Amino acid sequence: MAKKSLFQYDNRNDYNVDAHSRPTDGSSVSKVSHEVEFNGVNVVVDCLPQNCEVGDMIIYDKETMKHKLLKMDTYDAASFDTDKYIKSNMFWHVTVTGVGLFLFATQSSARWAASNEYRIAGIDLTQAGSFTFLSTGYQAKNSATTIEWAANATLESVKAQFTTGNGAVLGSASYNSIAIVGSDLIITVNGTGTNLVTIGSLTGGAANIILTDYSETVRINGVTIETKAHRSFQGSTVTSLFGTYFTNLTFPATSACYSVTKVNRSWWTGVALQVMKAYCAASGSTSFVSDITANTSAPMTEATFLACKDSDTPAEVEVYTRNKGSWDNYLRNMLADPEDLKGTVGLSYGDFGERSKARASIEVLGYDGSWKPAYPADYAASQMGVTVAGYTTGFEPGNLYQSNTFEFASFMNDEKRLVLNPFISAVGGTTLGGSGLWAGGECNGGSAWLFSATFGILNYNFKMSSYGVRGSLAFKF
């Protein structure tokens, strides 16, 4: 005889008394007065907004061909029915206007924007030659360098003149490089400006040199766009480069990020209070920092805050008094306001990944003839997912996208991290808060927003830097 799995009780006492009747090796649902309780192992319920709790995993029922919710606090891997259900490894964290936003368990690492690649071809080493070279890569020399060689020189000796390092010909060795491919030189340039390479004054064996800028050839959704115009993926906003190609989308960039006190703290706006508190306890500001005045400074240490009580400066006394002498209250005022994020950093809020998916479709031609993502972080997010032969579940690569900053603020708070991390660990995922994560929003041409795990804040950094990428899924109930 099948075990009973549905129960109804008039009150909480009856529910508690009848605990022995509910199965411990299966799932059960109990209606207790007007509330619903889920018990047992691997409890699966209908995928409805009212059934969602933080950490629920969206799954797919292969028999009914419908999406369901797995209550992760009842999850038992050994007894989970993988023949009937497809796990997504995606966890619900918030519902917005009838859309559930689910967070993927694992992450990868990628740059927010692609490098610029160049080819220098046509060098004649049988005769002496020279040309001038100027790179605007990251921390590169800001004046032209003469590259020259004697007759019968080696290409390696020419390459050696393109020195790397801060202030060198190519700039930072961590971000810029040069390689020999066949009889050509391949240059990779990263930077916060135009990332442009130019040559001139071609003489002798350099007279027939051809410089190819591969950023000039891109394609969007498989359609090639070749305008012979240099594109600086790391030094220009998406709108300025590709806005005209997406008629129904805009790609806003903003350096504004408002706290709960309605002031713009930009890149020192907290989203994980306990992490920010731990950092500020050791390395916070030892100078006065107001919580009601726009600034981009770290919050004060506790000692600095407490010293405001006896300050001769009225503004310092006011901050102490208004926060009732509580350093925690002061720090809470430095947290991001999710409602304001929808209209500032999170301007992409409400598109449910459309901007991220659009960026993921933009490719740049590589020197080797291959197509590479112009926005690697977005592309990395789009390649995450779960594929099961014969089933279209909505979890497959292409349906996921890079989280926008509003979503970051909604799932990076301490309470949600504490709930989500054990569930993420249970499926072998990467827990929240251990590493920096890119967001989908741009700050400006050279920078994009991210969650800084070290400080517990929303921050921004250069698009040429590599940080974690974690896919999200917008599921319409």
Steps between C-alpha positions, in 0.01 A plus 500: 500500500630842406592722791284800572675822393233768553392606848268762645491638854286759671785641706875484569457277807319230301777518240771449762318216674452313172867512397530119522239460224697686236753298296871552567619316189279694258345841458184642651306825486294615797242779515514638853208738541580749220869413470682231302783284635729274295651193667698191418765463229511641147173690532387619155224760460344690214708781352290793617609832655313429822694176545843662463739524793860620482714209386234297320642331191305512175481152345326337204251215527558273199166320549274807512743713293459786747732698722489429872671624814723278713505606864873494562470472876352155430755404232663158521734432210506123547124459469420778253315357198724594206291284267196719557654843563771713339684717749593850387746585779329840500370649824219750539582821684236758406178544305440822309172571320416133455848402389720278716871579494710187547872488572729237345712296741838528329704778349788557261749782456520741208572855395202731471619620157731352237860587424596677178711295260724631224717343231814662358569328168737569213823557690797460257803390698728475196556874516527752781176664599314693768159628607353685792268320738253645751279295732233637733472170687493488879783707653682509166760756399318818397734585212595326177792257494717438194526131414798435271720220370805439287504289185459127566382555859278242669132552572580415862730802520220721366253354750742563787464875446132485600577503871230441758453656843365821645610783273652261246421479130205262547419587860408270787639150447197355677260631239693557174712263294667433166561170325652372177258310276665388179666807351267744680476667839177460696434768763240474777411827670279559802419830664252748639531749215483446127731194494627619165820407317631730227812487283665755273819619326548172312847476344708236322392149596193645671365672189244229423385429854127451549346555844170315552270607782271203564256705706374645173320177411222378727181304461174509694278193504699365207475816286841645415545875542816638344524879509880533522451702818710418806298369793632523851303237692684587822495875450152578368149430622292240319251771402764703320624194312190296429193686620367555149499126430249422777187699428310396813784520751715766658824434685519761777821573689504674837742557786212572738410255775274621777497392861200471732560863600445599134856619435727386219783297650595360162754223548490482881137397533456192717299192411633249756496668840701244698775486237517880481500522880791256530700700246425837661586368846857448382541742211217755512558872475671669795368834376140616522270358231136607498223251427270771362742678265598368157853359510708205388688432823500189714282531812671602822650251740298447816750699706485793257120492507485489880745792521242715319305518826746747654602676178511880469356467148117514498466273195695225676292525817183497289596170332573339837177628658273418207629141497444477879867426557472175301774422251276228353228757428759720332622212281145401405453846356785422260313205348353514152131580466358236261214727398741774397725248327217428260537853368875557535760226472226250424355688204489165324260379770182376341654372178559156658828445325421639155794742507738233620377259234542772236859564608568126498400492131768752397819341367830640380721347232824360644836514324477123445171533312284379786211695649539591866253659744533877515357485853644182653322525838158511337599218269627291793166542678312398186702179471406374846201276549381141501447305180311170489457325167143495376369770735464874467483618859600865482815427699719454192792724400367811330217551747721622782637851531729717709336641813431871507593700806151510645506123517840514666359718775207263544698179543830621647351617829618298799167331573455362149862389471465302822193322362631443147857390567421163666270412211758608242760289681264202497515484120873573481465866398705809577368672811416870505739750644834328444606690191425812301215465252426710192161667469335588172505878550760736355648779705665674204696415188787340687328353806210271593329418828578202717453358847822532699513202736793645695309812602138383480414786268392586148812618325617551147820405326666501162324298232835342412518330841385142554240430769244235572189463288187328627201443276142591589168389357178701473207261521153627422247315713 
